[in-house]
Amino acid sequence: MSEFTPVTTIEDLMSLDTVEMVDGYWDGWHGAPEPGNNRSRAYWHGWRNGAADAGHREKDAHQMELARAFVAFRRRAA
């Protein structure tokens, strides 16, 4: 279990470093082990999503909550 709090809101997502999220995503996609406190929360968030998208782990309730928030955000913006 990670020491980081999962991202569940658009505001929280937008506060994270995009480059670190992308780096984490690709590491998660390629099956890297869960990062520890030597990485940022942005990296960890990216890693969780990359690992889930690649089928290395199941999506969890927090990821689904953020997905719902993103869909609602896009609908409001349209």
PDB file with one MODEL, atoms N, CA, C and O in Angstrom:
MODEL        1
ATOM      1  N   MET A   1       0.846  -1.186   0.000  1.00  0.00           N
ATOM      2  CA  MET A   1       0.000   0.000   0.000  1.00  0.00           C
ATOM      3  C   MET A   1       0.884   1.240   0.000  1.00  0.00           C
ATOM      4  O   MET A   1       1.903   1.286   0.689  1.00  0.00           O
ATOM      5  N   SER A   2       0.499   2.216  -0.756  1.00  0.00           N
ATOM      6  CA  SER A   2       1.295   3.419  -0.913  1.00  0.00           C
ATOM      7  C   SER A   2       1.039   4.423   0.197  1.00  0.00           C
ATOM      8  O   SER A   2       0.007   4.392   0.867  1.00  0.00           O
ATOM      9  N   GLU A   3       1.994   5.303   0.372  1.00  0.00           N
ATOM     10  CA  GLU A   3       1.846   6.394   1.323  1.00  0.00           C
ATOM     11  C   GLU A   3       1.108   7.578   0.709  1.00  0.00           C
ATOM     12  O   GLU A   3       0.766   8.525   1.418  1.00  0.00           O
ATOM     13  N   PHE A   4       0.859   7.540  -0.597  1.00  0.00           N
ATOM     14  CA  PHE A   4       0.215   8.643  -1.298  1.00  0.00           C
ATOM     15  C   PHE A   4      -1.305   8.489  -1.292  1.00  0.00           C
ATOM     16  O   PHE A   4      -1.835   7.378  -1.284  1.00  0.00           O
ATOM     17  N   THR A   5      -1.989   9.627  -1.297  1.00  0.00           N
ATOM     18  CA  THR A   5      -3.438   9.650  -1.387  1.00  0.00           C
ATOM     19  C   THR A   5      -3.841   9.626  -2.853  1.00  0.00           C
ATOM     20  O   THR A   5      -3.338  10.432  -3.637  1.00  0.00           O
ATOM     21  N   PRO A   6      -4.736   8.722  -3.245  1.00  0.00           N
ATOM     22  CA  PRO A   6      -5.154   8.666  -4.650  1.00  0.00           C
ATOM     23  C   PRO A   6      -5.809   9.977  -5.120  1.00  0.00           C
ATOM     24  O   PRO A   6      -6.459  10.675  -4.342  1.00  0.00           O
ATOM     25  N   VAL A   7      -5.625  10.282  -6.373  1.00  0.00           N
ATOM     26  CA  VAL A   7      -6.204  11.463  -7.004  1.00  0.00           C
ATOM     27  C   VAL A   7      -7.642  11.143  -7.387  1.00  0.00           C
ATOM     28  O   VAL A   7      -7.894  10.155  -8.077  1.00  0.00           O
ATOM     29  N   THR A   8      -8.587  11.968  -6.948  1.00  0.00           N
ATOM     30  CA  THR A   8     -10.000  11.713  -7.253  1.00  0.00           C
ATOM     31  C   THR A   8     -10.730  12.938  -7.797  1.00  0.00           C
ATOM     32  O   THR A   8     -11.903  12.843  -8.158  1.00  0.00           O
ATOM     33  N   THR A   9     -10.050  14.099  -7.862  1.00  0.00           N
ATOM     34  CA  THR A   9     -10.710  15.307  -8.365  1.00  0.00           C
ATOM     35  C   THR A   9      -9.893  15.914  -9.505  1.00  0.00           C
ATOM     36  O   THR A   9      -8.686  15.694  -9.607  1.00  0.00           O
ATOM     37  N   ILE A  10     -10.559  16.666 -10.345  1.00  0.00           N
ATOM     38  CA  ILE A  10      -9.896  17.349 -11.456  1.00  0.00           C
ATOM     39  C   ILE A  10      -8.904  18.380 -10.911  1.00  0.00           C
ATOM     40  O   ILE A  10      -7.802  18.521 -11.441  1.00  0.00           O
ATOM     41  N   GLU A  11      -9.287  19.086  -9.874  1.00  0.00           N
ATOM     42  CA  GLU A  11      -8.416  20.098  -9.291  1.00  0.00           C
ATOM     43  C   GLU A  11      -7.112  19.468  -8.808  1.00  0.00           C
ATOM     44  O   GLU A  11      -6.030  20.007  -9.041  1.00  0.00           O
ATOM     45  N   ASP A  12      -7.221  18.345  -8.148  1.00  0.00           N
ATOM     46  CA  ASP A  12      -6.039  17.644  -7.663  1.00  0.00           C
ATOM     47  C   ASP A  12      -5.192  17.167  -8.842  1.00  0.00           C
ATOM     48  O   ASP A  12      -3.971  17.326  -8.833  1.00  0.00           O
ATOM     49  N   LEU A  13      -5.826  16.591  -9.842  1.00  0.00           N
ATOM     50  CA  LEU A  13      -5.115  16.122 -11.026  1.00  0.00           C
ATOM     51  C   LEU A  13      -4.341  17.263 -11.684  1.00  0.00           C
ATOM     52  O   LEU A  13      -3.182  17.090 -12.061  1.00  0.00           O
ATOM     53  N   MET A  14      -4.969  18.415 -11.821  1.00  0.00           N
ATOM     54  CA  MET A  14      -4.344  19.550 -12.491  1.00  0.00           C
ATOM     55  C   MET A  14      -3.173  20.126 -11.692  1.00  0.00           C
ATOM     56  O   MET A  14      -2.350  20.853 -12.248  1.00  0.00           O
ATOM     57  N   SER A  15      -3.089  19.816 -10.414  1.00  0.00           N
ATOM     58  CA  SER A  15      -1.997  20.331  -9.591  1.00  0.00           C
ATOM     59  C   SER A  15      -0.723  19.490  -9.715  1.00  0.00           C
ATOM     60  O   SER A  15       0.336  19.900  -9.241  1.00  0.00           O
ATOM     61  N   LEU A  16      -0.818  18.336 -10.340  1.00  0.00           N
ATOM     62  CA  LEU A  16       0.323  17.425 -10.433  1.00  0.00           C
ATOM     63  C   LEU A  16       1.206  17.743 -11.635  1.00  0.00           C
ATOM     64  O   LEU A  16       0.737  18.281 -12.637  1.00  0.00           O
ATOM     65  N   ASP A  17       2.469  17.409 -11.526  1.00  0.00           N
ATOM     66  CA  ASP A  17       3.441  17.632 -12.594  1.00  0.00           C
ATOM     67  C   ASP A  17       3.190  16.643 -13.736  1.00  0.00           C
ATOM     68  O   ASP A  17       3.271  15.431 -13.542  1.00  0.00           O
ATOM     69  N   THR A  18       2.891  17.159 -14.908  1.00  0.00           N
ATOM     70  CA  THR A  18       2.539  16.334 -16.055  1.00  0.00           C
ATOM     71  C   THR A  18       3.699  15.436 -16.503  1.00  0.00           C
ATOM     72  O   THR A  18       3.490  14.265 -16.822  1.00  0.00           O
ATOM     73  N   VAL A  19       4.894  15.973 -16.524  1.00  0.00           N
ATOM     74  CA  VAL A  19       6.049  15.182 -16.963  1.00  0.00           C
ATOM     75  C   VAL A  19       6.260  13.992 -16.037  1.00  0.00           C
ATOM     76  O   VAL A  19       6.529  12.884 -16.500  1.00  0.00           O
ATOM     77  N   GLU A  20       6.142  14.214 -14.741  1.00  0.00           N
ATOM     78  CA  GLU A  20       6.306  13.118 -13.792  1.00  0.00           C
ATOM     79  C   GLU A  20       5.193  12.083 -13.943  1.00  0.00           C
ATOM     80  O   GLU A  20       5.444  10.884 -13.822  1.00  0.00           O
ATOM     81  N   MET A  21       3.958  12.538 -14.207  1.00  0.00           N
ATOM     82  CA  MET A  21       2.854  11.593 -14.421  1.00  0.00           C
ATOM     83  C   MET A  21       3.126  10.716 -15.635  1.00  0.00           C
ATOM     84  O   MET A  21       2.918   9.504 -15.588  1.00  0.00           O
ATOM     85  N   VAL A  22       3.589  11.324 -16.716  1.00  0.00           N
ATOM     86  CA  VAL A  22       3.867  10.557 -17.940  1.00  0.00           C
ATOM     87  C   VAL A  22       5.001   9.564 -17.706  1.00  0.00           C
ATOM     88  O   VAL A  22       4.921   8.417 -18.146  1.00  0.00           O
ATOM     89  N   ASP A  23       6.050   9.995 -17.019  1.00  0.00           N
ATOM     90  CA  ASP A  23       7.153   9.077 -16.701  1.00  0.00           C
ATOM     91  C   ASP A  23       6.638   7.886 -15.892  1.00  0.00           C
ATOM     92  O   ASP A  23       6.972   6.738 -16.184  1.00  0.00           O
ATOM     93  N   GLY A  24       5.834   8.165 -14.887  1.00  0.00           N
ATOM     94  CA  GLY A  24       5.267   7.093 -14.070  1.00  0.00           C
ATOM     95  C   GLY A  24       4.345   6.194 -14.867  1.00  0.00           C
ATOM     96  O   GLY A  24       4.353   4.975 -14.694  1.00  0.00           O
ATOM     97  N   TYR A  25       3.543   6.798 -15.747  1.00  0.00           N
ATOM     98  CA  TYR A  25       2.621   6.016 -16.570  1.00  0.00           C
ATOM     99  C   TYR A  25       3.382   4.965 -17.373  1.00  0.00           C
ATOM    100  O   TYR A  25       3.018   3.789 -17.369  1.00  0.00           O
ATOM    101  N   TRP A  26       4.429   5.391 -18.055  1.00  0.00           N
ATOM    102  CA  TRP A  26       5.145   4.440 -18.902  1.00  0.00           C
ATOM    103  C   TRP A  26       5.878   3.378 -18.091  1.00  0.00           C
ATOM    104  O   TRP A  26       5.990   2.231 -18.522  1.00  0.00           O
ATOM    105  N   ASP A  27       6.376   3.759 -16.921  1.00  0.00           N
ATOM    106  CA  ASP A  27       7.001   2.746 -16.067  1.00  0.00           C
ATOM    107  C   ASP A  27       5.957   1.730 -15.599  1.00  0.00           C
ATOM    108  O   ASP A  27       6.216   0.527 -15.583  1.00  0.00           O
ATOM    109  N   GLY A  28       4.784   2.220 -15.221  1.00  0.00           N
ATOM    110  CA  GLY A  28       3.705   1.310 -14.827  1.00  0.00           C
ATOM    111  C   GLY A  28       3.262   0.433 -15.984  1.00  0.00           C
ATOM    112  O   GLY A  28       3.015  -0.760 -15.807  1.00  0.00           O
ATOM    113  N   TRP A  29       3.162   1.017 -17.161  1.00  0.00           N
ATOM    114  CA  TRP A  29       2.778   0.279 -18.368  1.00  0.00           C
ATOM    115  C   TRP A  29       3.746  -0.876 -18.628  1.00  0.00           C
ATOM    116  O   TRP A  29       3.341  -1.972 -19.015  1.00  0.00           O
ATOM    117  N   HIS A  30       5.017  -0.607 -18.410  1.00  0.00           N
ATOM    118  CA  HIS A  30       6.043  -1.615 -18.683  1.00  0.00           C
ATOM    119  C   HIS A  30       6.274  -2.573 -17.524  1.00  0.00           C
ATOM    120  O   HIS A  30       7.179  -3.405 -17.584  1.00  0.00           O
ATOM    121  N   GLY A  31       5.470  -2.468 -16.471  1.00  0.00           N
ATOM    122  CA  GLY A  31       5.527  -3.441 -15.393  1.00  0.00           C
ATOM    123  C   GLY A  31       6.506  -3.152 -14.279  1.00  0.00           C
ATOM    124  O   GLY A  31       6.841  -4.052 -13.508  1.00  0.00           O
ATOM    125  N   ALA A  32       6.973  -1.922 -14.173  1.00  0.00           N
ATOM    126  CA  ALA A  32       7.871  -1.568 -13.070  1.00  0.00           C
ATOM    127  C   ALA A  32       7.133  -1.750 -11.740  1.00  0.00           C
ATOM    128  O   ALA A  32       5.915  -1.584 -11.679  1.00  0.00           O
ATOM    129  N   PRO A  33       7.860  -2.088 -10.686  1.00  0.00           N
ATOM    130  CA  PRO A  33       7.209  -2.246  -9.384  1.00  0.00           C
ATOM    131  C   PRO A  33       6.679  -0.916  -8.852  1.00  0.00           C
ATOM    132  O   PRO A  33       7.134   0.151  -9.265  1.00  0.00           O
ATOM    133  N   GLU A  34       5.719  -0.987  -7.937  1.00  0.00           N
ATOM    134  CA  GLU A  34       5.139   0.225  -7.356  1.00  0.00           C
ATOM    135  C   GLU A  34       6.236   1.082  -6.744  1.00  0.00           C
ATOM    136  O   GLU A  34       7.065   0.590  -5.978  1.00  0.00           O
ATOM    137  N   PRO A  35       6.237   2.380  -7.087  1.00  0.00           N
ATOM    138  CA  PRO A  35       7.282   3.252  -6.559  1.00  0.00           C
ATOM    139  C   PRO A  35       7.087   3.536  -5.071  1.00  0.00           C
ATOM    140  O   PRO A  35       5.975   3.486  -4.544  1.00  0.00           O
ATOM    141  N   GLY A  36       8.187   3.831  -4.428  1.00  0.00           N
ATOM    142  CA  GLY A  36       8.157   4.196  -3.017  1.00  0.00           C
ATOM    143  C   GLY A  36       8.265   5.704  -2.853  1.00  0.00           C
ATOM    144  O   GLY A  36       7.982   6.469  -3.775  1.00  0.00           O
ATOM    145  N   ASN A  37       8.680   6.114  -1.666  1.00  0.00           N
ATOM    146  CA  ASN A  37       8.736   7.545  -1.371  1.00  0.00           C
ATOM    147  C   ASN A  37       9.921   8.247  -2.037  1.00  0.00           C
ATOM    148  O   ASN A  37      10.150   9.432  -1.799  1.00  0.00           O
ATOM    149  N   ASN A  38      10.669   7.528  -2.864  1.00  0.00           N
ATOM    150  CA  ASN A  38      11.725   8.170  -3.645  1.00  0.00           C
ATOM    151  C   ASN A  38      11.165   8.820  -4.910  1.00  0.00           C
ATOM    152  O   ASN A  38      11.903   9.451  -5.667  1.00  0.00           O
ATOM    153  N   ARG A  39       9.865   8.666  -5.135  1.00  0.00           N
ATOM    154  CA  ARG A  39       9.189   9.268  -6.284  1.00  0.00           C
ATOM    155  C   ARG A  39       8.090  10.201  -5.799  1.00  0.00           C
ATOM    156  O   ARG A  39       7.691  10.146  -4.636  1.00  0.00           O
ATOM    157  N   SER A  40       7.607  11.049  -6.683  1.00  0.00           N
ATOM    158  CA  SER A  40       6.563  12.013  -6.333  1.00  0.00           C
ATOM    159  C   SER A  40       5.175  11.377  -6.420  1.00  0.00           C
ATOM    160  O   SER A  40       5.001  10.291  -6.974  1.00  0.00           O
ATOM    161  N   ARG A  41       4.219  12.067  -5.872  1.00  0.00           N
ATOM    162  CA  ARG A  41       2.825  11.633  -5.970  1.00  0.00           C
ATOM    163  C   ARG A  41       2.369  11.637  -7.425  1.00  0.00           C
ATOM    164  O   ARG A  41       1.597  10.768  -7.829  1.00  0.00           O
ATOM    165  N   ALA A  42       2.832  12.598  -8.216  1.00  0.00           N
ATOM    166  CA  ALA A  42       2.480  12.651  -9.640  1.00  0.00           C
ATOM    167  C   ALA A  42       2.986  11.406 -10.360  1.00  0.00           C
ATOM    168  O   ALA A  42       2.263  10.803 -11.153  1.00  0.00           O
ATOM    169  N   TYR A  43       4.214  11.030 -10.085  1.00  0.00           N
ATOM    170  CA  TYR A  43       4.777   9.825 -10.692  1.00  0.00           C
ATOM    171  C   TYR A  43       3.953   8.610 -10.281  1.00  0.00           C
ATOM    172  O   TYR A  43       3.594   7.783 -11.119  1.00  0.00           O
ATOM    173  N   TRP A  44       3.657   8.505  -8.995  1.00  0.00           N
ATOM    174  CA  TRP A  44       2.875   7.377  -8.478  1.00  0.00           C
ATOM    175  C   TRP A  44       1.504   7.320  -9.140  1.00  0.00           C
ATOM    176  O   TRP A  44       1.042   6.238  -9.502  1.00  0.00           O
ATOM    177  N   HIS A  45       0.845   8.468  -9.303  1.00  0.00           N
ATOM    178  CA  HIS A  45      -0.462   8.513  -9.963  1.00  0.00           C
ATOM    179  C   HIS A  45      -0.339   7.984 -11.401  1.00  0.00           C
ATOM    180  O   HIS A  45      -1.149   7.169 -11.842  1.00  0.00           O
ATOM    181  N   GLY A  46       0.667   8.452 -12.112  1.00  0.00           N
ATOM    182  CA  GLY A  46       0.882   7.959 -13.474  1.00  0.00           C
ATOM    183  C   GLY A  46       1.158   6.470 -13.495  1.00  0.00           C
ATOM    184  O   GLY A  46       0.626   5.743 -14.335  1.00  0.00           O
ATOM    185  N   TRP A  47       1.992   6.015 -12.568  1.00  0.00           N
ATOM    186  CA  TRP A  47       2.321   4.582 -12.488  1.00  0.00           C
ATOM    187  C   TRP A  47       1.060   3.744 -12.285  1.00  0.00           C
ATOM    188  O   TRP A  47       0.886   2.723 -12.950  1.00  0.00           O
ATOM    189  N   ARG A  48       0.181   4.162 -11.375  1.00  0.00           N
ATOM    190  CA  ARG A  48      -1.059   3.407 -11.107  1.00  0.00           C
ATOM    191  C   ARG A  48      -1.887   3.257 -12.378  1.00  0.00           C
ATOM    192  O   ARG A  48      -2.405   2.180 -12.673  1.00  0.00           O
ATOM    193  N   ASN A  49      -2.002   4.345 -13.120  1.00  0.00           N
ATOM    194  CA  ASN A  49      -2.827   4.302 -14.322  1.00  0.00           C
ATOM    195  C   ASN A  49      -2.172   3.516 -15.443  1.00  0.00           C
ATOM    196  O   ASN A  49      -2.854   2.788 -16.163  1.00  0.00           O
ATOM    197  N   GLY A  50      -0.868   3.649 -15.604  1.00  0.00           N
ATOM    198  CA  GLY A  50      -0.175   2.862 -16.612  1.00  0.00           C
ATOM    199  C   GLY A  50      -0.256   1.380 -16.321  1.00  0.00           C
ATOM    200  O   GLY A  50      -0.489   0.573 -17.221  1.00  0.00           O
ATOM    201  N   ALA A  51      -0.059   1.017 -15.045  1.00  0.00           N
ATOM    202  CA  ALA A  51      -0.128  -0.398 -14.662  1.00  0.00           C
ATOM    203  C   ALA A  51      -1.528  -0.959 -14.882  1.00  0.00           C
ATOM    204  O   ALA A  51      -1.678  -2.099 -15.322  1.00  0.00           O
ATOM    205  N   ALA A  52      -2.551  -0.168 -14.580  1.00  0.00           N
ATOM    206  CA  ALA A  52      -3.924  -0.628 -14.788  1.00  0.00           C
ATOM    207  C   ALA A  52      -4.253  -0.724 -16.280  1.00  0.00           C
ATOM    208  O   ALA A  52      -4.871  -1.695 -16.716  1.00  0.00           O
ATOM    209  N   ASP A  53      -3.846   0.270 -17.056  1.00  0.00           N
ATOM    210  CA  ASP A  53      -4.130   0.252 -18.493  1.00  0.00           C
ATOM    211  C   ASP A  53      -3.450  -0.924 -19.192  1.00  0.00           C
ATOM    212  O   ASP A  53      -3.983  -1.466 -20.160  1.00  0.00           O
ATOM    213  N   ALA A  54      -2.281  -1.315 -18.704  1.00  0.00           N
ATOM    214  CA  ALA A  54      -1.557  -2.433 -19.314  1.00  0.00           C
ATOM    215  C   ALA A  54      -2.013  -3.781 -18.779  1.00  0.00           C
ATOM    216  O   ALA A  54      -1.561  -4.817 -19.265  1.00  0.00           O
ATOM    217  N   GLY A  55      -2.895  -3.790 -17.793  1.00  0.00           N
ATOM    218  CA  GLY A  55      -3.406  -5.039 -17.250  1.00  0.00           C
ATOM    219  C   GLY A  55      -2.554  -5.658 -16.160  1.00  0.00           C
ATOM    220  O   GLY A  55      -2.740  -6.825 -15.814  1.00  0.00           O
ATOM    221  N   HIS A  56      -1.609  -4.880 -15.609  1.00  0.00           N
ATOM    222  CA  HIS A  56      -0.773  -5.402 -14.527  1.00  0.00           C
ATOM    223  C   HIS A  56      -1.473  -5.353 -13.175  1.00  0.00           C
ATOM    224  O   HIS A  56      -1.081  -6.046 -12.236  1.00  0.00           O
ATOM    225  N   ARG A  57      -2.508  -4.529 -13.084  1.00  0.00           N
ATOM    226  CA  ARG A  57      -3.299  -4.423 -11.854  1.00  0.00           C
ATOM    227  C   ARG A  57      -4.705  -3.977 -12.221  1.00  0.00           C
ATOM    228  O   ARG A  57      -4.930  -3.425 -13.298  1.00  0.00           O
ATOM    229  N   GLU A  58      -5.632  -4.214 -11.333  1.00  0.00           N
ATOM    230  CA  GLU A  58      -7.021  -3.811 -11.558  1.00  0.00           C
ATOM    231  C   GLU A  58      -7.192  -2.321 -11.282  1.00  0.00           C
ATOM    232  O   GLU A  58      -6.522  -1.763 -10.412  1.00  0.00           O
ATOM    233  N   LYS A  59      -8.087  -1.682 -12.021  1.00  0.00           N
ATOM    234  CA  LYS A  59      -8.461  -0.308 -11.688  1.00  0.00           C
ATOM    235  C   LYS A  59      -9.195  -0.350 -10.351  1.00  0.00           C
ATOM    236  O   LYS A  59      -9.902  -1.313 -10.054  1.00  0.00           O
ATOM    237  N   ASP A  60      -9.024   0.685  -9.556  1.00  0.00           N
ATOM    238  CA  ASP A  60      -9.693   0.699  -8.260  1.00  0.00           C
ATOM    239  C   ASP A  60     -10.763   1.786  -8.212  1.00  0.00           C
ATOM    240  O   ASP A  60     -10.951   2.530  -9.175  1.00  0.00           O
ATOM    241  N   ALA A  61     -11.452   1.869  -7.095  1.00  0.00           N
ATOM    242  CA  ALA A  61     -12.562   2.816  -6.937  1.00  0.00           C
ATOM    243  C   ALA A  61     -12.098   4.259  -7.097  1.00  0.00           C
ATOM    244  O   ALA A  61     -12.838   5.086  -7.630  1.00  0.00           O
ATOM    245  N   HIS A  62     -10.893   4.573  -6.647  1.00  0.00           N
ATOM    246  CA  HIS A  62     -10.391   5.945  -6.771  1.00  0.00           C
ATOM    247  C   HIS A  62     -10.159   6.319  -8.228  1.00  0.00           C
ATOM    248  O   HIS A  62     -10.453   7.442  -8.638  1.00  0.00           O
ATOM    249  N   GLN A  63      -9.641   5.397  -8.998  1.00  0.00           N
ATOM    250  CA  GLN A  63      -9.425   5.661 -10.422  1.00  0.00           C
ATOM    251  C   GLN A  63     -10.765   5.836 -11.137  1.00  0.00           C
ATOM    252  O   GLN A  63     -10.896   6.689 -12.014  1.00  0.00           O
ATOM    253  N   MET A  64     -11.743   5.040 -10.767  1.00  0.00           N
ATOM    254  CA  MET A  64     -13.069   5.170 -11.377  1.00  0.00           C
ATOM    255  C   MET A  64     -13.724   6.491 -10.990  1.00  0.00           C
ATOM    256  O   MET A  64     -14.404   7.108 -11.809  1.00  0.00           O
ATOM    257  N   GLU A  65     -13.525   6.927  -9.757  1.00  0.00           N
ATOM    258  CA  GLU A  65     -14.072   8.208  -9.311  1.00  0.00           C
ATOM    259  C   GLU A  65     -13.470   9.355 -10.116  1.00  0.00           C
ATOM    260  O   GLU A  65     -14.186  10.270 -10.525  1.00  0.00           O
ATOM    261  N   LEU A  66     -12.166   9.312 -10.343  1.00  0.00           N
ATOM    262  CA  LEU A  66     -11.524  10.353 -11.142  1.00  0.00           C
ATOM    263  C   LEU A  66     -12.016  10.309 -12.586  1.00  0.00           C
ATOM    264  O   LEU A  66     -12.218  11.358 -13.199  1.00  0.00           O
ATOM    265  N   ALA A  67     -12.206   9.139 -13.127  1.00  0.00           N
ATOM    266  CA  ALA A  67     -12.724   9.024 -14.499  1.00  0.00           C
ATOM    267  C   ALA A  67     -14.113   9.647 -14.606  1.00  0.00           C
ATOM    268  O   ALA A  67     -14.399  10.364 -15.565  1.00  0.00           O
ATOM    269  N   ARG A  68     -14.974   9.377 -13.629  1.00  0.00           N
ATOM    270  CA  ARG A  68     -16.318   9.986 -13.632  1.00  0.00           C
ATOM    271  C   ARG A  68     -16.224  11.509 -13.529  1.00  0.00           C
ATOM    272  O   ARG A  68     -16.954  12.225 -14.212  1.00  0.00           O
ATOM    273  N   ALA A  69     -15.323  12.002 -12.672  1.00  0.00           N
ATOM    274  CA  ALA A  69     -15.145  13.448 -12.519  1.00  0.00           C
ATOM    275  C   ALA A  69     -14.654  14.066 -13.825  1.00  0.00           C
ATOM    276  O   ALA A  69     -15.070  15.167 -14.187  1.00  0.00           O
ATOM    277  N   PHE A  70     -13.780  13.371 -14.526  1.00  0.00           N
ATOM    278  CA  PHE A  70     -13.253  13.887 -15.782  1.00  0.00           C
ATOM    279  C   PHE A  70     -14.344  13.961 -16.844  1.00  0.00           C
ATOM    280  O   PHE A  70     -14.432  14.948 -17.575  1.00  0.00           O
ATOM    281  N   VAL A  71     -15.165  12.936 -16.933  1.00  0.00           N
ATOM    282  CA  VAL A  71     -16.268  12.941 -17.899  1.00  0.00           C
ATOM    283  C   VAL A  71     -17.222  14.087 -17.597  1.00  0.00           C
ATOM    284  O   VAL A  71     -17.658  14.786 -18.512  1.00  0.00           O
ATOM    285  N   ALA A  72     -17.549  14.288 -16.331  1.00  0.00           N
ATOM    286  CA  ALA A  72     -18.443  15.382 -15.949  1.00  0.00           C
ATOM    287  C   ALA A  72     -17.805  16.741 -16.274  1.00  0.00           C
ATOM    288  O   ALA A  72     -18.487  17.651 -16.745  1.00  0.00           O
ATOM    289  N   PHE A  73     -16.525  16.869 -16.027  1.00  0.00           N
ATOM    290  CA  PHE A  73     -15.794  18.098 -16.330  1.00  0.00           C
ATOM    291  C   PHE A  73     -15.839  18.404 -17.820  1.00  0.00           C
ATOM    292  O   PHE A  73     -16.084  19.545 -18.212  1.00  0.00           O
ATOM    293  N   ARG A  74     -15.606  17.396 -18.651  1.00  0.00           N
ATOM    294  CA  ARG A  74     -15.623  17.589 -20.105  1.00  0.00           C
ATOM    295  C   ARG A  74     -17.023  17.967 -20.598  1.00  0.00           C
ATOM    296  O   ARG A  74     -17.166  18.773 -21.517  1.00  0.00           O
ATOM    297  N   ARG A  75     -18.041  17.386 -19.988  1.00  0.00           N
ATOM    298  CA  ARG A  75     -19.415  17.733 -20.392  1.00  0.00           C
ATOM    299  C   ARG A  75     -19.737  19.182 -20.063  1.00  0.00           C
ATOM    300  O   ARG A  75     -20.402  19.869 -20.837  1.00  0.00           O
ATOM    301  N   ARG A  76     -19.260  19.645 -18.904  1.00  0.00           N
ATOM    302  CA  ARG A  76     -19.492  21.054 -18.523  1.00  0.00           C
ATOM    303  C   ARG A  76     -18.742  21.990 -19.436  1.00  0.00           C
ATOM    304  O   ARG A  76     -19.220  23.085 -19.731  1.00  0.00           O
ATOM    305  N   ALA A  77     -17.564  21.575 -19.893  1.00  0.00           N
ATOM    306  CA  ALA A  77     -16.731  22.429 -20.748  1.00  0.00           C
ATOM    307  C   ALA A  77     -17.225  22.497 -22.188  1.00  0.00           C
ATOM    308  O   ALA A  77     -16.875  23.418 -22.926  1.00  0.00           O
ATOM    309  N   ALA A  78     -18.029  21.533 -22.581  1.00  0.00           N
ATOM    310  CA  ALA A  78     -18.486  21.472 -23.983  1.00  0.00           C
ATOM    311  C   ALA A  78     -19.561  22.487 -24.290  1.00  0.00           C
ATOM    312  O   ALA A  78     -20.041  22.556 -25.421  1.00  0.00           O
TER     313      ALA A  78
ENDMDL
END
